[in-house]
Amino acid sequence: MPREPYQNRIELIQGTLDMLILQSLRQGPHHGYGVAQSIRSGSSDVLQVETGSLYPALHRLEKQGWVKSEWKQSENHQRAKYYSLTASGRKRLAAEQNRWNQMSAAIASLMNPEEA
Amino acid sequence: MRFPLGRKRDKDLDEEIRSHLDMSARDQAERGASPEDAQLNARRELGNQLLIKEVTRETWGWGPLERLAQDFKYALRQMRRNPGFTALAVLTLTLGLGATTAIFTVVQSVLLRPLAFRDPERLVRVYESLLPQYATGSVSYPNLQDLRAQARSFSLIQAYNPVGNASLQTTGEAERVAVAQVEARMFELLGASAMLGRTFQPGEDRPEAAQEAILGESLWRRRFGADPSVLGRPITLNEQPYTVIGVMPESFRFPPGSATLAELWTTLRPIPRLASQRRIHYLAVLGRLAPGVELASARRELEGIAGQLAKRYSEQEGRNMVALPLNEVVVGNVRPALLMLMGAVALVLLIACVNVSNLLLARSLARRKEVLTRIALGASRLRILRQFLVESLMLAIPGAGLGLLLSMWGVAELRSMQGLRMPRSAEWHADGVVFGFLAAASILTSAMFGLAPALSALRAQRLQSEPGRGVVGRRQPLKAALVAIEVALALILLAGAGLLMKSFLLQRSIDSGIRAENVLTLQVSVPNASYPNDTVAQRFYAPVLERVGALPGVREAGWISALPLQTWGINGDFTIQGRPPLRGKDAPMAEERIVSPGYFQALGIPVLRGRAFDSSDTHDAPLVLMMNQALADRYFEKGDDPIGHQLLAFRPEAATIVGIVANTRQTGLREPSQPEIYLPLAQYGNQFGQMSLVVSTQLPPENLTSAVRGAIVSVDRGIPVSNVKTMERVIADSLADRSLYAVLLGIFAGVALILASAGIYGVLSFLVSQRTQEIGVRMALGATTGTILKSVVADSLRPVLVGIALGFAGALAATRALKTLLYGVAANDMFTFVAVGLAMLVVALAASWLPARRAALVDPASALRNE
C-alpha cells in the first residue's frame, strides 16, 4: 500500500471516506454539510458520515491539494465554505476509483465464489 | 502561542462549523421540528464540537514557526519549573557575556571603529626622529615650513600645539579650559565643519590677523547656554581678547585619540622667538596623503627632505622625518593590552559555557525519561535536538540582556577610572557592531553549552533498556572532562593575573627617588600677558611660596615645570663649555626642568654635591643651573668635578653648574633616570608653560588643599588651579594602566575561579549522588568514613590534576602574549606558576569537600533501601 504523507489512524475507512468526498465534489463545489448530505442520500442513508471525520478529511484533502476551498453565499444566503475538486484531485479520484473497483471486484469474487 | 495565520485559520474553522450547524438546523426545521429542537438536534448530530475542531486542527500540522514557538513555550516552562537552576545559569552567562561585551566595546571603539574624520585612513602624523633616543619627536617651526614647501606626497600639512590649559573669562569667573592651537586649515585637512558659524579660513593664522576662537559643543552648552548668538561675541583667554566665530560638534574630537580633548580652538601662530629656531621642536604635525600616494612613497620623500635639511643645517644632523598612520598613533601601545583582555574574557566566557553545560548535563540525565517518552510518541531526533538547543538559547537571551547592562556599567566604570589615559575613551560606547557581536556570541555560546547535554539526552534513545541499576555508579567521562577543561582555563587566567600582579607590585616598589608621603601637588598656568617672564618669579611664584610656607602644617614648598613620573616633559641638547661642540645624534641630551628653591627639599631629593638653588639666584644674578647624578655619570669623567663647569643649555648664554642632586624617575617608574638639567625659576621664568607646586606637609596633605588654594588666591585670584593631587596619587596614576590591567585580569581570574569551583562542586555532588548505593554497600562491608572520603576526593582530584597540567601547558603558551606588559617578571615565572597551581588545587579540594563529606555520612541502611 502506498504510504501517504499523513498518518492514517484507520486507514481503510479514511481512504474510503476521502474517495467518497472527492466523488461527491465531482458534480460541483459543495460545503461540508452538503457533502455529508449527498453521501448520505446517495447511499440511501446507509453511509453516515461523522462530522468528526468529515472536517478533518476535508482539511486534509485541502492540504494535499486535491480540493480547494473558498467562502461563498449558500443557497440560503448564508456564508459557507465551499470545497471544489482540483485537477490533481480529479486524478486522485480516478486512481482511487480504479483501485476501489479492483478491490471490490476481488472481494466480491472471494465472497461469492460460485458466481465467478 | 499562535501566530496570526493560525488565528485566522481558527476563526475560519469556527465559522465553518457554525454554518454547518445552521444548515443542519434549517433542515431539521424544514422537517417540522420546533426551532429549539432543531438547534438541539443539529448539535447532537454534530457531536463534540471541541473535539472535532481539535482533530481538524491536527490535520493542519505545525508550521515551522509554530513548532519553534512551541519549543520556546516549552523551554519557558522548563525555566519556570527550575528557578534555581535558571537563575544560576543566567547569572553565569551574564558574567561571561557581560565581561566579553564590555571589553569588546572598548576594542571596537579603540581598535576597530575608524576615526571620525573624512577618509581617516589617508591621515598621517609626521614626526622628526633622532634615533636612538627619539623615534617620534615633535617638529620645529622652520622644519615645518620647509616640509610644507617641498613635500609633494601630501595634499595638506598642518601643525597643532598639543592641548594646554588656558583661563577663559567671559562674564563670570575664570575657568580653565583645554585649548588646542591649530593652523588655519586643520579643519579642512580633517574634513570637519562647524555646527554653528565657521572654522578658520586660510591666512587667519598669520601674526597680524585678528584673534578668533572656535568653541567645542560641550563648552558652548555649559558656558554659553547653547546660545546661537554667541557668534561674534568677544571672550578673554589668558587675558587676551578673542572673537567667537564658530562651534564644533561634540563628534569632532581633537587632538585625535587624546585623553584630554580640546574644548576650544585658536589659531597657531609662529612664536617670534621660536620661528627661526630649528632646534626647538614643539609642534605636532598632521598630513593628508595626496590622492594616489602610498604611505611608503610618502615616507621615502620625507627621508629625502630630512636628508637635505641635515646637509644644509648642522643642528639637523642625524635627524629624520617619519610618517605614521594616524590610527596607529591613536591606538598607540594599548593594542597588546586590549587583545590580552579580550583573550581573558573569552576564557571567562568559555568557563561560563562549560559551567552551564555541566548544569544542563546533570539535568539532561534527569530528563532521560521525558526524552524517551517523546521519542516513543514519535518525536524525531532532530526535533529533540532542536528542543534542547532552543532551551539553551532561552537561557542565553536573558544572559545576553543582563550582560549588556553589565557591560555598559563596566565600560562606564572603566572610563571614569582615575588617571587612566586610554585612547578615544570619549568614544567608548556600544554600537551596531557590539550588538551584533553580543548576538553572535550568545548564539555561539548557547550552541556550545547546549550541544553536549542535547547529545547526551539523545543517547538515551540508545540506552532505551535502562541497564539494571548496578551497585557501582557509572563513570561520567564527559563530566570529568568538563571539570578538567574548566580547571585548565581558570588556571591560564590565574597565571596571567598572577604575573601582571607580581610585575605591578615590583613596579610599585621601584624607588622613584622622591619622598612621596605627605606631599600635595597642584598645577597653575600663569599667563605671560600679565606676568612677563623676567618678573613672574618675583611677582607671583616667590610670594606664593612665602605664603604657603607660612601655613601651619607645611614643611617645605617648591615649584617645578613638570612633576616626576610624567610621560611628557621638555628636553634638549646642551654643550659643556671648553669641549668641542657635538651636533646631531652625538649631542649631549638632557631633560630640562625649571625649579624654584624649596623643590628638592619638599620631595626629599638629596643634594649630593654643591648647593641647591636659593634666594640669591635672582634674575639679575649670574646664570646658574643644577644637574642630576645621571648627567654627571654620562658626560663627566670620574675625577672631573662638574661643579663650576659652564653649560650652554636652553639659552645661548652659559650657566654655571652649582649643584648635583640624586636621580629621580622623571619619565616613569619603569624608565631609567635620564640626564637632567634644572634651571632656576627666577632666571628662566615659566618658559615651559605650566608650573606645579609641591608642598610637603606634617598633616595629611588633603587637609591643606583649601589653605594652599587660599594662599594662591591671595596672591592673584585670577590664576586657576588644577590637578590637585597627593604625590602618592601622582605615582599611582603613573601606573594606572598597569594597575588597571592587573586588576581587570584579577577580576576575570576571580570570576573564573568561582565558576570553576562551582562547576567542580556541581559535578562532584552529582557523582556522589550517583554513587550513594555503592557507598552504602561499601560501608555495610566495613569501609570507614575515612576511606570513603579518600576515595571520593581522589576521584575528584583526577580531573583537577589533569586540568592543572593542561592549564600549565596553556598558560606557558598564553602568557607569552603578556611579555610587553610585564616588568621584571619572566612570562614563565616559576614562582607565579607554582603559586597559582597550588591556589587552584586548594580551591578544587575545598569544592570537593562538601560532596565528599556528604558521601561519608551516607547511612548504609537507607542507601540500600533506596534500591
Contacts between the chains, C-beta under 8 A, distances in Angstrom:
chain1	res1	chain2	res2	distance
A	6	B	59	7.2
A	31	B	16	8.0
A	31	B	19	6.8
A	31	B	20	7.6
A	31	B	23	7.4
A	32	B	16	6.4
A	32	B	20	5.5
A	33	B	19	7.4
A	33	B	20	4.7
A	33	B	23	4.3
A	33	B	24	6.1
A	34	B	23	7.8
A	37	B	27	7.8
A	50	B	47	6.9
A	51	B	20	7.0
A	51	B	45	7.4
A	51	B	46	4.9
A	51	B	47	5.7
A	51	B	52	5.8
A	52	B	47	5.4
A	52	B	48	7.2
A	52	B	51	6.4
A	52	B	52	4.8
A	52	B	55	6.2
A	55	B	13	7.7
A	55	B	16	7.1
A	55	B	17	7.2
A	55	B	52	5.9
A	55	B	55	7.8
A	55	B	56	4.6
A	56	B	52	7.8
A	56	B	55	4.9
A	56	B	56	4.8
A	56	B	58	7.3
A	56	B	59	4.9
A	59	B	56	5.2
A	59	B	59	4.6
A	59	B	60	6.6
A	60	B	59	4.4
A	63	B	59	6.4
A	63	B	60	6.9
A	63	B	61	7.4
A	74	B	19	7.3
A	74	B	23	7.1
A	76	B	23	7.3
A	76	B	26	6.5
A	78	B	19	6.0
A	78	B	22	6.1
A	78	B	23	7.2
A	79	B	15	7.1
A	79	B	19	6.4
A	80	B	16	7.7
A	80	B	19	4.5
A	80	B	23	7.3
A	81	B	12	7.2
A	81	B	15	7.5
A	81	B	16	4.7
A	81	B	19	7.0
